[in-house]
Amino acid sequence: MRIIINNSSMVPIYEQIMEQVKAMIAGKELKENDILPSVRSLAKELKISALTVKKAYDLLEEEGFTVTVHGKGTYVAAMNTERMLEEYKKEVESEFEETIQKGKRYGLGKDEIRELFEIIIEEW
């Protein structure tokens, strides 16, 4: 499993791990019942604290992306595609909100922000 940590990012390391694992699941790079690296081995590979990896794994399990079997490891859970889609919608919505707030800070009005969105969506 290839995870890249950006130490200069404002995103906490545990969130970077979570986002990349979710992306691997969505992209079918990780499939149901695939085992994730152990907390210690991933921490060693990434040169970070095992507690950081443990936090990422715990939150992935809390969100239903993984299942941990004590003494055996952490596995990719059976995914409900609707739940996965809802998770992605939530992330996109959050990023839209951040972008809109940024536009407001720069003095853009609703119509200008809407117009920018329309331009971007047309090019897509």
C-alpha positions, 0 to 999 in steps of 0.5 A: 500500500503506497501512502504519501505524506505531505509534511508541509500540508495543513491537513493532519497526517492521520487525515492524509492517511484516511483520505488516501485509504478511502481513495484506494478503496473507491478506486478498487485498488483495495478490495473487500477483505484486503488486509492493511499494513499493521499499525507499526509497519505503516508507522515505520514505513512513513516514519511517523508515530504509531499513534497517528496511524492508529488514529487513522485506522480507528477513524476508518473503522468508525466510518465503516471503511475497515474492520479490525480483528484483534490479533489478526489485523485491519481489513477493508470492510464490505462497502455499501456504495451508497454510503461511499457516495454519500461520504464523497458528497460530504467531502465535496460539499465541505470543499465547496463551502470553504471555497465560497467562504474564501470568495466572500472574504475576497469580496465576491458576491453570490452571482460572481461565485455562481458565474465562476462555478458555471465556467468551471463546470462547462470546461469539465 
